[in-house]
Each structure stands twice: as C-alpha cells, then as structure tokens.
Amino acid sequence: MDLGAKEEMRFCFIVEDEYRRQSMPMVIARHLAQSGHDVDLLEPTKTVTALWDLRRQLYDAYILKTVADGPGLCVLEAAEAAGIPTINNSRSIRLVRDKSLCTAYAYAHGLPVPHSYFVTDPHLLRKIPRERYPLVVKPTNGSSGRGIYLVNSPARSLRRPKYAERVSDFFLVQHYVKNPGYDIKLYVIGKDVFAVARESPLHPEVEVAHQLLPVKPAWLKLARRVGEVFGLVIYGLDVLETRHGPMVVDINDFPSFGKVPQAVSLISDYIVRFAKKARMKRGWLPFALRTLRSTSSRGQHVRSENGLAR
C-alpha cells in the first residue's frame, strides 16, 4: 500500500504502559516509520510533556490506544486543545470508555442495545424487576471481558463468581439477550468493516473458531452507524445475533484487529490519509518544508520522546 512516503508526515503515538510490549499500536508506529514517515513515541508515565510547546512539535496527528483511567487521554486532549488532529478524537474516546455513558448515548441515538441499568453496588440488583432477569453485570471501566458475569435471578444477585474480580466501583447491568453463545466482533477502519467470530465470556462452554466472517448487510450498516453516532474512525463493536437483529453490547476505540487481513497496512494507510486531509484543511505545508531538521535519520526509527531510538 502506498503510505505517501514521498510526502513525509510526522506522527506522535501516545503509548500507555499496558501496550508498550503489545503488538497494537506499536506495530502501526513501526510500519509508518519503515514507510518513510517521522514517528515519535510519547509514554505519559515516563515523559514530561511541555504543553506550551505542542504546536511547535509540528505533528500531523497524535494517535492513542486508550487504557482505562490511563493518562494518555489527558495528553490527547491537550493536543486537540492546541489544534492538532487526533485519532480517535478525545470526546469519542470518553463516550465509549465508560460503558454506562456509552450505553446511554447509544440509546439516545437509536442504536440497538439491551435494556440497561447503572448501579454502584451489586446488592442493588435485587431492586431490578424479576422479569428483567437474567442480567449481565459489567464493570463500567472494564475491558477485554474482565469482571463480566451473569445473574440468573434476584436470589443469586449477591453471588459473584470467583473469576469476576472487582475491577471497578460502578457497574453497568444489562438484560441478557438470547443469542447463539458467541460474539461477533466488528472491526472498523474508516468505512471498511470486518467481522470475526469470538468466544463469549458468558459462554466458555461454547467452542468458537476465531475466524473472519462474511459481513452481513445489517452488520455493515450498524457498524458504520456506530461510527457516525460516536465520531469514531478506528474502532470495534461487539454484536450479538438475536431474533430482533444485531444488538450492540460493547464499543471500543482502537481494538486489536485480530484476524483482520492486512490490518497493519490498512490502519497505517488510513492514518496517513486522515492526517493529509486534516493538514489540507489547516493549510499546513508538508512536514519536510515545515522543519529544517536533518533528513539523514528520518523514517528509520520509532523514537521515544527522550530521543532514543526504539
């Protein structure tokens, strides 16, 4: 794929500690650097970020893969405040990071989501009408299926499985919707949508082969609608197939894109196109004309903010 190496761009990847040794987003940063672009890494827990100097860094875009309660989002918001494009934008990220806020926003915009409640303690589940059971309990700031469990009746509402460790002080409670026992993960890069079958944390007994699936028209329409509603450009959503059609049970920014063919090239290519379009709107010159930095080492390394090649 042509990543526009002849027209060099400059990117800053904000990397949370949790993702420093993981494939995503590091593989994207390396791919962009190897394609001739100028790429820096900013690790919030190891960096003093000069807020007065953000615009002078001349980045075409900041990119963040968030972690719950991580400091990276604060840096991303600061970059936005300085007028620098970001992927995804901070408002969209905040809308999906808190599951209760995400669900309420989805309801308000007509997206298909289960009937849901917010509670501060599982003891309050007994106040939910019996006809709403079974219930799925999720930590509001959870991720990767951690802390999710099923409650079949009010009598069992105080029993938390051992595997469902408490990872949050607040909870999203959703009516359990009958489904085949596995999740459909829809990955989205701009307008491109990919579907992957994935095990459900509520049905470990159901064996599912992680594989790419043909994207049904209803999935395509729903995935793109989620992007429009939340303002996301690189994202994923967990969908259940129900008798009423596909239903959204989770949305996240910048997921792993596991099993998506050529995901690294597709994401990298989209980031370059996004940044070029944003630069044209701002009337900025290409990076090479905006700086007098030496070209001898450009595009060869992904650098940390302390200037060391990584």
C-alpha positions in Angstrom: 0.0 0.0 0.0 1.2 3.5 -0.7 1.6 5.3 2.6 2.7 8.5 0.9 6.4 8.0 1.8 7.3 10.7 -0.8 5.3 13.2 1.2 6.6 12.6 4.7 4.2 13.0 7.6 5.0 13.4 11.3 3.1 11.4 13.9 3.2 11.1 17.7 1.9 7.8 19.2 0.8 8.2 22.8 1.6 4.7 24.3 0.2 3.6 27.7 2.4 1.3 29.8 0.0 -1.6 29.2 0.6 -1.5 25.5 4.3 -0.8 25.4 5.1 -4.5 24.9 2.0 -5.5 23.0 1.5 -5.6 19.2 -1.0 -2.8 18.9 -0.4 0.1 18.4 3.4 -0.4 18.3 3.3 -2.4 15.1 1.5 0.5 13.4 4.1 3.0 14.6 6.9 0.8 13.3 5.2 0.3 9.9 4.7 4.0 9.4 8.4 4.7 10.3 9.6 2.0 8.0 7.5 3.5 5.2 9.4 6.8 5.5 7.3 8.8 8.0 8.6 10.6 11.1 7.3 8.8 14.2 7.8 9.6 17.9 6.5 7.7 20.9 5.2 9.6 24.0 5.0 7.5 27.1 2.9 9.6 29.6 4.3 7.9 32.7 7.9 8.5 31.6 7.6 11.9 29.9 7.3 15.5 31.0 5.0 16.9 28.3 5.6 20.6 27.6 2.1 21.9 27.0 3.3 25.2 25.8 5.3 23.5 23.0 2.7 21.2 21.5 2.2 23.2 18.3 5.9 23.7 17.7 6.4 19.9 17.6 4.7 20.1 14.1 3.0 16.7 14.4 0.4 16.0 11.7 -1.6 13.9 14.2 -1.5 12.3 17.6 -2.6 8.7 17.9 -3.8 7.0 21.1 -4.9 3.5 22.0 -6.5 4.1 25.4 -6.4 2.1 28.6 -9.0 2.6 31.4 -8.1 5.5 33.6 -4.7 5.9 31.8 -3.0 9.4 31.5 -2.8 9.2 27.7 -6.2 10.7 27.2 -5.2 13.9 29.0 -2.3 14.3 26.6 -4.5 13.7 23.6 -7.0 16.3 24.9 -4.2 18.8 25.3 -3.1 18.2 21.7 -6.6 18.8 20.5 -6.8 22.0 22.5 -3.7 23.1 20.6 -5.5 22.4 17.3 -3.6 19.2 16.4 -5.7 16.4 14.8 -6.1 13.2 16.8 -7.1 9.6 16.2 -9.6 9.0 17.7 -10.8 12.3 19.0 -11.0 12.6 22.8 -14.8 13.2 23.0 -15.4 10.0 21.1 -13.0 8.1 23.3 -14.6 9.4 26.5 -18.0 8.4 25.2 -17.0 4.8 24.8 -14.6 4.3 27.6 -17.3 4.5 30.3 -19.8 1.7 29.5 -22.7 3.4 31.2 -22.2 6.7 29.4 -21.7 4.7 26.1 -24.9 2.8 26.6 -27.0 5.9 27.4 -25.6 7.7 24.4 -26.3 4.7 22.2 -29.9 4.6 23.5 -30.4 8.3 22.9 -29.3 7.9 19.2 -31.5 4.9 18.5 -28.8 2.2 18.4 -29.9 -1.3 19.3 -28.6 -2.1 22.8 -30.1 -4.2 25.7 -32.2 -2.6 28.5 -29.5 -1.4 30.9 -29.1 0.0 34.4 -26.3 1.7 36.3 -25.6 0.6 39.9 -22.9 1.4 42.4 -23.0 -2.0 44.1 -24.2 -5.5 43.1 -26.5 -5.5 46.2 -28.8 -3.2 44.2 -29.5 -5.8 41.7 -32.4 -7.0 43.9 -34.2 -3.8 43.1 -34.4 -4.7 39.4 -37.7 -6.3 38.4 -37.6 -10.1 38.2 -38.9 -10.0 34.7 -35.7 -8.3 33.6 -33.6 -11.3 34.6 -31.2 -12.8 33.6 -28.8 -9.9 33.9 -25.3 -9.3 32.7 -23.1 -7.4 35.1 -20.1 -5.4 33.8 -17.6 -3.0 35.4 -18.2 0.4 33.8 -14.5 0.9 33.1 -13.7 -2.8 32.2 -12.1 -4.2 29.0 -11.3 -7.5 27.4 -14.2 -9.2 29.1 -12.7 -8.8 32.6 -15.2 -8.8 35.5 -18.3 -9.7 33.5 -20.7 -12.3 34.9 -24.3 -13.5 34.6 -27.0 -13.3 37.2 -30.0 -15.6 36.6 -32.3 -14.5 39.4 -32.7 -12.0 42.2 -31.9 -14.8 44.7 -28.5 -15.2 43.1 -27.8 -11.5 42.8 -25.2 -11.4 45.6 -23.2 -14.3 44.4 -20.3 -13.2 42.3 -18.2 -15.8 40.5 -14.6 -16.1 41.6 -13.4 -15.2 38.1 -15.3 -11.9 38.2 -12.8 -9.9 40.2 -13.9 -6.4 41.1 -12.2 -4.1 38.7 -14.5 -1.1 39.1 -16.5 0.7 41.8 -19.5 1.1 39.4 -21.4 -1.3 37.2 -23.4 -1.5 34.0 -26.2 -4.1 34.3 -27.9 -5.3 31.1 -30.8 -7.6 30.3 -29.4 -10.8 29.0 -30.5 -11.3 25.3 -30.7 -14.8 23.9 -28.0 -15.4 21.3 -26.1 -18.3 19.8 -23.5 -18.2 22.6 -20.7 -16.3 20.9 -19.9 -12.7 20.0 -19.5 -11.1 16.6 -16.6 -8.6 16.7 -16.9 -5.9 14.0 -13.7 -4.1 13.3 -13.9 -0.7 11.5 -11.2 1.3 9.7 -12.8 4.4 8.3 -15.6 2.8 6.2 -14.1 -0.6 5.9 -15.8 -3.2 8.1 -14.6 -6.7 9.1 -16.4 -9.4 11.1 -14.7 -12.0 13.4 -16.4 -14.7 15.5 -15.2 -14.7 19.1 -15.9 -16.6 22.3 -18.3 -15.0 24.7 -17.1 -14.5 28.3 -20.6 -15.7 29.4 -20.4 -18.9 27.4 -17.0 -20.5 27.9 -18.5 -23.9 27.1 -19.2 -22.9 23.5 -16.2 -23.6 21.3 -15.7 -20.9 18.6 -13.1 -20.8 15.9 -11.6 -17.3 15.7 -12.2 -16.7 12.0 -13.1 -14.0 9.6 -16.8 -14.0 8.6 -18.6 -12.5 5.6 -20.0 -9.1 6.7 -23.8 -9.2 6.6 -25.5 -6.0 5.3 -27.1 -5.4 8.7 -23.7 -5.6 10.4 -22.2 -3.2 7.9 -25.0 -0.7 8.3 -24.8 -1.0 12.1 -21.0 -0.7 12.3 -21.0 2.5 10.2 -23.9 4.0 12.1 -21.9 3.5 15.4 -19.0 5.4 13.9 -21.3 8.2 12.8 -23.0 8.5 16.2 -19.8 8.4 18.3 -17.5 10.1 15.9 -15.1 7.2 15.8 -12.8 6.4 12.8 -10.8 3.4 14.1 -12.9 1.2 16.4 -14.7 -2.0 17.2 -18.0 -3.2 18.5 -19.3 -6.4 20.0 -22.5 -7.6 18.5 -25.0 -10.4 19.3 -27.2 -12.0 16.8 -30.7 -12.0 18.2 -34.2 -12.7 16.8 -34.6 -8.9 16.7 -31.5 -8.4 14.6 -27.9 -7.5 15.6 -27.6 -5.9 19.1 -24.6 -3.9 20.3 -23.2 -4.9 23.7 -19.9 -3.1 23.7 -18.0 -0.4 21.7 -14.3 0.3 22.0 -11.7 2.6 20.3 -8.7 1.2 18.6 -9.1 -2.5 19.3 -6.6 -5.3 18.4 -8.0 -6.1 14.9 -7.1 -9.8 15.4 -7.7 -11.9 12.4 -8.3 -8.9 10.1 -6.1 -9.4 7.0 -3.5 -6.7 6.3 -4.8 -4.8 9.3 -1.4 -3.1 9.8 -1.3 -1.7 6.3 -4.9 -0.7 6.3 -4.7 1.2 9.5 -1.4 2.8 8.6 -2.8 3.9 5.2 -5.9 5.3 6.9 -3.9 7.3 9.4 -1.9 8.9 6.6 -5.0 9.8 4.6 -6.6 11.2 7.7 -3.6 13.4 8.5 -3.2 14.6 5.0 -6.8 15.6 4.8 -6.6 17.4 8.1 -3.4 19.2 7.0 -5.0 20.5 3.9 -7.9 21.9 5.9 -5.4 23.7 8.1 -3.4 24.9 5.2 -0.1 23.5 6.6 2.9 22.8 4.4 4.2 19.3 4.1 6.4 18.3 7.1 9.7 18.4 5.1 9.0 22.1 4.4 8.0 22.9 7.9 11.3 21.9 9.5 15.0 22.3 9.0 15.7 19.0 10.7 18.3 16.7 9.2 16.9 14.2 6.8 19.7 11.7 7.4 17.8 9.6 10.0 14.2 10.3 9.1 11.9 7.3 8.6 14.4 4.9 10.1 13.3 4.7 13.8 10.4 5.0 16.1 11.8 7.3 18.7 10.8 7.8 22.3 10.3 11.4 23.5 13.8 11.3 25.1 15.3 11.0 21.6 16.5 7.4 21.9 15.7 5.1 19.0 13.5 2.2 20.0 
